[in-house]
Amino acid sequence: MTRSLPRPLALVALIGMVLALPGCGLRPLYANGGSGPVASALTSIEVAPIGGQNGWLIRNALNDRLHRQGAATPRFRLEVELDDQITGFGIRQDNAISRERRTLRARYRLLDATTGSVVLDQTAASDAGIDVTGSEYATVAAEQTALERLSENLADQMIARIATYAGRSAGQ
């Protein structure tokens, strides 16, 4: 049998915790919405071209998340280098591969657009498992779908880290 606090005492404890919350130092990353310092920093990032199909997917995913508008001069430039690998790791008795792992890694640098100095240098990675079937078409389609998912995941990771950097550098 569990014992709990009497209702009035539980209510007082809850009110006390709510009142103490502002003193904990936590602040929302996207304070002030689209006009806040983090949102304005994100919209001022230009993504450099990235080669290949995987680069095109990552660049589009990043631009979708940055909400860059107009032809305003960017304050930052994001450069991304990708490493895309497919490794077979499930082997059947006939030595055919039955499972693959697609790994997409990105090294990205956020540069100050005026000085060219590096303000953030990070890496992000994601991987996905792929079942290899008897149909080559199905396997290629699964590899393509995995690449699309991995591109979205990497873009999310990069934007989260850049937003955290922007929040810290804005003094939030």
C-alpha positions as CSV (number, residue, x, y, z in Angstrom):
1,M,0.0,0.0,0.0
2,T,1.4,3.4,-1.0
3,R,1.2,6.4,1.1
4,S,0.6,9.8,-0.3
5,L,0.5,13.4,1.0
6,P,-2.8,14.8,2.2
7,R,-4.5,16.8,-0.5
8,P,-3.9,20.3,1.0
9,L,-0.2,19.5,1.6
10,A,0.2,18.2,-2.0
11,L,-1.4,21.3,-3.4
12,V,1.0,23.5,-1.4
13,A,3.9,21.4,-2.6
14,L,2.8,21.8,-6.2
15,I,2.3,25.5,-5.9
16,G,5.8,25.8,-4.3
17,M,7.4,23.9,-7.2
18,V,5.6,26.0,-9.8
19,L,6.8,29.2,-8.1
20,A,10.4,27.9,-7.9
21,L,10.5,27.0,-11.6
22,P,11.5,30.5,-13.0
23,G,14.6,30.4,-10.7
24,C,16.0,27.2,-12.3
25,G,17.5,29.0,-15.2
26,L,15.7,27.2,-18.0
27,R,14.6,29.3,-20.8
28,P,12.8,28.4,-24.0
29,L,15.1,28.1,-27.0
30,Y,12.7,29.8,-29.4
31,A,11.6,32.6,-27.0
32,N,9.7,35.4,-28.8
33,G,8.8,33.1,-31.6
34,G,9.9,34.2,-35.1
35,S,11.3,37.5,-33.9
36,G,13.6,36.0,-31.2
37,P,17.3,35.9,-31.5
38,V,17.5,32.1,-32.3
39,A,14.9,32.3,-35.1
40,S,16.5,35.4,-36.6
41,A,19.9,33.7,-36.5
42,L,18.5,30.6,-38.2
43,T,16.9,32.6,-41.0
44,S,20.2,34.4,-41.7
45,I,22.0,31.1,-42.6
46,E,22.8,30.4,-46.2
47,V,23.4,26.7,-47.0
48,A,26.3,26.1,-49.4
49,P,25.7,23.7,-52.3
50,I,26.4,20.0,-51.4
51,G,27.3,17.6,-54.1
52,G,25.4,14.5,-55.1
53,Q,21.8,13.3,-54.5
54,N,22.3,12.9,-50.8
55,G,23.7,16.5,-50.7
56,W,20.6,17.7,-52.6
57,L,18.4,16.0,-50.1
58,I,20.2,17.3,-47.0
59,R,20.4,20.9,-48.4
60,N,16.6,20.9,-49.1
61,A,15.9,19.6,-45.7
62,L,18.1,22.2,-44.1
63,N,16.5,25.0,-46.1
64,D,13.1,23.8,-45.2
65,R,14.0,24.1,-41.5
66,L,15.8,27.4,-41.7
67,H,12.9,29.3,-43.3
68,R,15.3,31.5,-45.1
69,Q,13.3,34.3,-46.9
70,G,14.2,36.9,-49.4
71,A,17.5,37.8,-50.8
72,A,18.8,39.5,-47.6
73,T,22.6,39.2,-47.1
74,P,23.2,36.1,-44.9
75,R,25.1,36.5,-41.6
76,F,26.3,32.9,-41.7
77,R,27.2,30.2,-44.2
78,L,26.7,26.5,-43.5
79,E,29.1,24.1,-45.3
80,V,28.4,20.4,-45.1
81,E,30.6,17.4,-46.1
82,L,28.8,14.1,-46.3
83,D,30.0,10.5,-46.0
84,D,27.4,7.9,-47.2
85,Q,28.1,4.2,-46.7
86,I,26.1,1.0,-47.2
87,T,27.5,-2.0,-45.4
88,G,26.2,-5.6,-45.7
89,F,26.1,-7.4,-42.4
90,G,23.6,-10.2,-42.6
91,I,24.9,-13.2,-44.5
92,R,22.8,-16.2,-45.5
93,Q,24.1,-19.7,-46.0
94,D,24.5,-19.1,-49.7
95,N,26.8,-16.1,-48.9
96,A,24.2,-13.6,-50.0
97,I,23.7,-10.5,-48.0
98,S,20.3,-10.4,-46.2
99,R,20.7,-7.1,-44.3
100,E,22.4,-3.8,-44.9
101,R,23.1,-0.7,-42.8
102,R,23.1,2.7,-44.5
103,T,25.1,5.2,-42.5
104,L,25.1,8.9,-43.4
105,R,27.5,11.2,-41.6
106,A,27.9,14.9,-41.9
107,R,30.7,17.2,-40.9
108,Y,29.3,20.8,-40.9
109,R,30.8,24.1,-40.2
110,L,29.0,27.3,-39.6
111,L,31.0,30.2,-40.9
112,D,30.6,34.0,-40.2
113,A,29.7,35.3,-43.7
114,T,31.7,38.5,-43.4
115,T,35.0,37.2,-41.9
116,G,34.9,33.6,-43.0
117,S,35.8,32.4,-39.5
118,V,34.4,29.2,-38.2
119,V,31.9,29.7,-35.4
120,L,30.7,26.1,-35.1
121,D,32.3,22.9,-36.2
122,Q,30.3,19.7,-35.5
123,T,29.4,16.3,-36.8
124,A,26.1,14.4,-37.0
125,A,25.4,10.9,-38.0
126,S,22.4,8.6,-38.5
127,D,22.0,5.1,-39.7
128,A,19.2,2.8,-40.9
129,G,18.8,-0.9,-41.4
130,I,17.7,-2.3,-44.7
131,D,16.3,-5.7,-45.5
132,V,17.8,-7.1,-48.7
133,T,15.1,-9.0,-50.7
134,G,15.2,-11.2,-53.7
135,S,14.0,-8.2,-55.8
136,E,16.8,-5.8,-56.8
137,Y,14.1,-3.1,-57.3
138,A,12.8,-3.5,-53.8
139,T,16.3,-3.3,-52.3
140,V,17.1,-0.1,-54.3
141,A,13.8,1.4,-53.2
142,A,14.5,0.6,-49.6
143,E,18.0,2.1,-49.9
144,Q,16.5,5.3,-51.3
145,T,13.8,5.5,-48.6
146,A,16.5,5.1,-46.0
147,L,18.6,7.9,-47.5
148,E,15.5,10.2,-47.5
149,R,14.8,9.4,-43.8
150,L,18.5,9.8,-42.8
151,S,18.7,13.2,-44.6
152,E,15.7,14.4,-42.6
153,N,17.2,13.1,-39.4
154,L,20.6,14.7,-40.0
155,A,19.0,18.0,-40.9
156,D,17.1,17.9,-37.6
157,Q,20.3,17.2,-35.6
158,M,22.2,20.0,-37.3
159,I,19.4,22.6,-36.8
160,A,19.0,21.6,-33.2
161,R,22.8,22.1,-32.5
162,I,22.9,25.3,-34.5
163,A,19.9,26.6,-32.6
164,T,21.5,25.7,-29.3
165,Y,24.7,27.6,-30.3
166,A,22.6,30.6,-31.4
167,G,20.7,30.6,-28.1
168,R,23.9,30.5,-26.1
169,S,25.7,33.1,-28.2
170,A,22.6,35.4,-27.9
171,G,23.0,35.3,-24.1
172,Q,19.8,33.5,-23.4
